[in-house]
């Protein structure tokens, strides 16, 4: 099914390539493309020189070598924050995903050589690839009384730099241990809690907002799956909120900012069904 999904998206009258992060999803797409086309696939990767935990280049280079692609990479530096005004203009609204910066830049990079790219978007949504899905299922089996013990153990771990350090991940896992599965999952996805928002927004804005209203899209998605197993419910809320309101918006706005068309085989209708 995935091979057929990729094949359908290779139909093009203009130069075509792929966005390659080095993760499972985009690497699988590039691998299938390399089997279906005669010329080397043109692949594009973004990296950062500031934080190795966010640098996708090593894995992307590994995949590019394995599939013998025509590979191009771009390094994001700290002055990328200068793009903020442009990003807001292209989104037409505030947008809370910091990966908008590398998405904008890798789209600009790819458009210099191709007009259409395939990507791995949707793989985590269809195949439950996010670690937070596994975390929610594990947390469901951990008694609440074990959380204080877990916090004590976490304090003994060394402080490490990087977003994906073991200590940071354990702290995030235990942060909402006493909450319901739905509230715990939402807490893991949240950048700013209500008290933080009250500190950064103007008083007239916070006076007109309610936490329940901000979370309505999540609670309505949960409500539509009442009685289903937890993983089914999390997949539903992720599919109806994060995919639609974050990933799709980011890729659509920031690729078209450079007149680059993006296609997502992992979201093929036949595959999803």
Secondary structure by P-SEA (a helix, b strand, c coil): caaaaaaaacccccbbbbbccccaaaaaaaaaaaacccccbbbbbbbbcccccccccaaaaaaaaaaccbbbbbbbccccccaaaaaaaaacccccccaaaaaaaaaaaaaacccbbbccccccccccccaaaaaaaaaaaccccaaaaaaaaaaacccccccccaaaaaaaaaccccccaaaaaaaaaccccaaaaaacccaaaaaaccccccaaaaaaaaaaaccccaaaaaaaaaaaccccccaaaaaaaaaaaacbbbbbccccccccc
